[in-house]
Amino acid sequence: MSKTTRIKRADWVIAWDAQAERQIYLRHADVVFAENSIVFVGAGYDGAADVEIDGGGLMVMPGLVNIHSHPGDEPKSKGLFEETGSPLFHNTGLIEYMPLVRGDVETCNAGLEFALCELLKSGCTTLCDLSGSRDGWLDILSVSGIRAYVAPMFRSARWYTPNGHELCYEWSEDGGRQAFAEALAVVDAAEAHPCGRLKGMVSPSQIDTCTPELLQSSAAAARERGLPWTLHASQSVVEFREMVRRHGKTPIEWLDDLGLLGPGKIIAHAIFLDHHPWLNWPRWSDLERLGDSATAIAHCPNNFVRRGILLQDFASYRDAGVTIGIGTDSFPHNMIDEMRWAVTMAKVATGDVHSIGVGDVLEAATVGGARALGRDDLGRLAPGAKADLVLVDLDHPAMQPRRDPLRGLVFSALERPVRDVYVDGTLVVENGEVLTLDHHDAGRRLNAGQEKALEGVAARDWAGRSADEAFPLSLEIGEIGS
């Protein structure tokens, strides 16, 4: 017999209105779940409950859905990449700087544990993990308690620059096919994992590093398995120009011609579409292609706006019918912080405070991400949905005054008042602390791994720069007095 948990008379509940297809506030409502499913949302639950939680002073909200993240590979870059970019590559850090810092298996696993703690503490209950395959990956995801889509990346080529201004590719089509086969084995293992919370995702790495045959084969494999498919595309000016050089078409046009747009497809980051002002492209059809084909995008603003790169703009994508989900991409792995960047920078892009609201971004971070994954049981508090939910402490000082708790959370409080988090009906964060992983220990191991990774920077850099030269500190180290 399943155990039933009732959150009784929560001050605020963010509930899913199925008829209107939108998130709404409820006041003084009950949320009830049994095992891993929600069974009741509303006023006056009159059934029995094995566990009862007083909802006074709480807001109950759906778990956040993160559709694009690199939690194993990226945390080691904290303190290095925030203000790093190549002006001759239009500010992207992908080509010149990202290859300089490589982590070993231990460092990437420490980064994954660290990022998972950040994610869970920020109310993220579903994660798409785009990483390189390595030992221990599935085990850590399983132990964490999070719901995860495992997306081992593969490609036919790698980027490099011999001089800081020229983009070159080192191609190995056989290597790409082998990596694809290995990735499918990991995807299948995730689908079969006994924890029941792991799913697979097929993830060719970048549009410009994959052959058309690899892209089409991978999409076919995703279709056969009934899995989502994701690809980095339109994420930099140099990538856009390279695809035009090869094909005379925008990246989105080319994907459309290959039959690689449509439901179940997620394009990250889809910033440099043909209407973007940095491109001066003579005709505009990319947004229409995405909207008409029901292709989703993963919007990850934080990592880009640090380099002066801005999506143009959230409201126009929404109005074109594009499904928008939110991802944390690099670091910090904090979904509420990413939501704040998304809503704020959308207003900056349009110069209009009313272009979108925090409710639009909440939709992207919940049901938008769920739709991108083909799920109608995630990102919402409604009977039949998964019991993925977040309890926010409205008495926390950062939530005062609390007239509109969602605005208070996203614009002011961020993750600080997140008290408890349930995934699949299981408590994984209690009183703000992750129960399944050791955040502090993961941080210590991550720090040691970063120091080790920095030792090899000069050997990998085209200019032979040391780590301190390639990634200078934000302030000089000096002396005061004598």
CORMONOR-V903464 format. One record per residue. N is the residue number from 1. RES is the residue in one small letter. SS is DSSP state (H for helix, E for strand, C for the rest). Layout:
((N	RES	SS) (N	RES	SS))
//
This chain:
((1	m	C) (2	s	C) (3	k	C) (4	t	E) (5	t	E) (6	r	E) (7	i	E) (8	k	E) (9	r	E) (10	a	E) (11	d	E) (12	w	E) (13	v	E) (14	i	E) (15	a	E) (16	w	E) (17	d	E) (18	a	C) (19	q	C) (20	a	C) (21	e	C) (22	r	E) (23	q	E) (24	i	E) (25	y	E) (26	l	E) (27	r	E) (28	h	E) (29	a	E) (30	d	E) (31	v	E) (32	v	E) (33	f	E) (34	a	E) (35	e	C) (36	n	C) (37	s	E) (38	i	E) (39	v	E) (40	f	E) (41	v	E) (42	g	E) (43	a	C) (44	g	C) (45	y	C) (46	d	C) (47	g	C) (48	a	C) (49	a	C) (50	d	C) (51	v	E) (52	e	E) (53	i	E) (54	d	E) (55	g	C) (56	g	C) (57	g	C) (58	l	E) (59	m	E) (60	v	E) (61	m	E) (62	p	E) (63	g	C) (64	l	E) (65	v	E) (66	n	E) (67	i	E) (68	h	E) (69	s	E) (70	h	C) (71	p	C) (72	g	C) (73	d	C) (74	e	C) (75	p	H) (76	k	H) (77	s	H) (78	k	C) (79	g	C) (80	l	C) (81	f	C) (82	e	C) (83	e	C) (84	t	C) (85	g	C) (86	s	C) (87	p	H) (88	l	H) (89	f	H) (90	h	C) (91	n	C) (92	t	C) (93	g	C) (94	l	C) (95	i	C) (96	e	C) (97	y	C) (98	m	H) (99	p	H) (100	l	H) (101	v	C) (102	r	C) (103	g	C) (104	d	C) (105	v	H) (106	e	H) (107	t	H) (108	c	H) (109	n	H) (110	a	H) (111	g	H) (112	l	H) (113	e	H) (114	f	H) (115	a	H) (116	l	H) (117	c	H) (118	e	H) (119	l	H) (120	l	H) (121	k	H) (122	s	C) (123	g	C) (124	c	E) (125	t	E) (126	t	E) (127	l	E) (128	c	E) (129	d	E) (130	l	E) (131	s	E) (132	g	C) (133	s	C) (134	r	C) (135	d	C) (136	g	C) (137	w	H) (138	l	H) (139	d	H) (140	i	H) (141	l	H) (142	s	H) (143	v	H) (144	s	H) (145	g	C) (146	i	C) (147	r	E) (148	a	E) (149	y	E) (150	v	E) (151	a	E) (152	p	E) (153	m	E) (154	f	E) (155	r	C) (156	s	C) (157	a	E) (158	r	E) (159	w	E) (160	y	E) (161	t	C) (162	p	C) (163	n	C) (164	g	C) (165	h	C) (166	e	C) (167	l	C) (168	c	E) (169	y	E) (170	e	E) (171	w	E) (172	s	C) (173	e	H) (174	d	H) (175	g	H) (176	g	H) (177	r	H) (178	q	H) (179	a	H) (180	f	H) (181	a	H) (182	e	H) (183	a	H) (184	l	H) (185	a	H) (186	v	H) (187	v	H) (188	d	H) (189	a	H) (190	a	H) (191	e	H) (192	a	C) (193	h	C) (194	p	C) (195	c	C) (196	g	C) (197	r	C) (198	l	E) (199	k	E) (200	g	E) (201	m	C) (202	v	E) (203	s	E) (204	p	E) (205	s	C) (206	q	E) (207	i	H) (208	d	H) (209	t	H) (210	c	C) (211	t	C) (212	p	H) (213	e	H) (214	l	H) (215	l	H) (216	q	H) (217	s	H) (218	s	H) (219	a	H) (220	a	H) (221	a	H) (222	a	H) (223	r	H) (224	e	H) (225	r	H) (226	g	C) (227	l	C) (228	p	C) (229	w	E) (230	t	E) (231	l	E) (232	h	E) (233	a	E) (234	s	C) (235	q	C) (236	s	C) (237	v	H) (238	v	H) (239	e	H) (240	f	H) (241	r	H) (242	e	H) (243	m	H) (244	v	H) (245	r	H) (246	r	H) (247	h	H) (248	g	C) (249	k	C) (250	t	C) (251	p	H) (252	i	H) (253	e	H) (254	w	H) (255	l	H) (256	d	H) (257	d	H) (258	l	C) (259	g	C) (260	l	C) (261	l	C) (262	g	C) (263	p	C) (264	g	C) (265	k	E) (266	i	E) (267	i	E) (268	a	E) (269	h	E) (270	a	C) (271	i	C) (272	f	C) (273	l	C) (274	d	C) (275	h	C) (276	h	C) (277	p	C) (278	w	C) (279	l	C) (280	n	C) (281	w	C) (282	p	C) (283	r	C) (284	w	C) (285	s	C) (286	d	H) (287	l	H) (288	e	H) (289	r	H) (290	l	H) (291	g	H) (292	d	H) (293	s	H) (294	a	C) (295	t	C) (296	a	E) (297	i	E) (298	a	E) (299	h	E) (300	c	C) (301	p	H) (302	n	H) (303	n	H) (304	f	H) (305	v	H) (306	r	C) (307	r	C) (308	g	C) (309	i	C) (310	l	C) (311	l	C) (312	q	C) (313	d	C) (314	f	H) (315	a	H) (316	s	H) (317	y	H) (318	r	H) (319	d	H) (320	a	C) (321	g	C) (322	v	C) (323	t	E) (324	i	E) (325	g	E) (326	i	E) (327	g	C) (328	t	C) (329	d	E) (330	s	C) (331	f	C) (332	p	C) (333	h	C) (334	n	C) (335	m	H) (336	i	H) (337	d	H) (338	e	H) (339	m	H) (340	r	H) (341	w	H) (342	a	H) (343	v	H) (344	t	H) (345	m	H) (346	a	H) (347	k	H) (348	v	H) (349	a	H) (350	t	H) (351	g	C) (352	d	C) (353	v	C) (354	h	C) (355	s	C) (356	i	C) (357	g	C) (358	v	H) (359	g	H) (360	d	H) (361	v	H) (362	l	H) (363	e	H) (364	a	H) (365	a	H) (366	t	H) (367	v	H) (368	g	H) (369	g	H) (370	a	H) (371	r	H) (372	a	H) (373	l	C) (374	g	C) (375	r	C) (376	d	C) (377	d	C) (378	l	C) (379	g	C) (380	r	C) (381	l	C) (382	a	C) (383	p	C) (384	g	C) (385	a	C) (386	k	E) (387	a	C) (388	d	C) (389	l	E) (390	v	E) (391	l	E) (392	v	E) (393	d	E) (394	l	C) (395	d	C) (396	h	C) (397	p	H) (398	a	H) (399	m	H) (400	q	C) (401	p	C) (402	r	C) (403	r	C) (404	d	C) (405	p	H) (406	l	H) (407	r	H) (408	g	H) (409	l	H) (410	v	H) (411	f	H) (412	s	H) (413	a	H) (414	l	H) (415	e	H) (416	r	H) (417	p	H) (418	v	E) (419	r	E) (420	d	E) (421	v	E) (422	y	E) (423	v	E) (424	d	C) (425	g	C) (426	t	E) (427	l	E) (428	v	E) (429	v	E) (430	e	E) (431	n	C) (432	g	C) (433	e	E) (434	v	E) (435	l	C) (436	t	C) (437	l	C) (438	d	C) (439	h	H) (440	h	H) (441	d	H) (442	a	H) (443	g	H) (444	r	H) (445	r	H) (446	l	H) (447	n	H) (448	a	H) (449	g	H) (450	q	H) (451	e	H) (452	k	H) (453	a	H) (454	l	H) (455	e	C) (456	g	C) (457	v	H) (458	a	H) (459	a	H) (460	r	H) (461	d	C) (462	w	C) (463	a	C) (464	g	C) (465	r	C) (466	s	C) (467	a	H) (468	d	H) (469	e	H) (470	a	H) (471	f	C) (472	p	C) (473	l	C) (474	s	C) (475	l	C) (476	e	C) (477	i	C) (478	g	C) (479	e	C) (480	i	C) (481	g	C) (482	s	C))
//
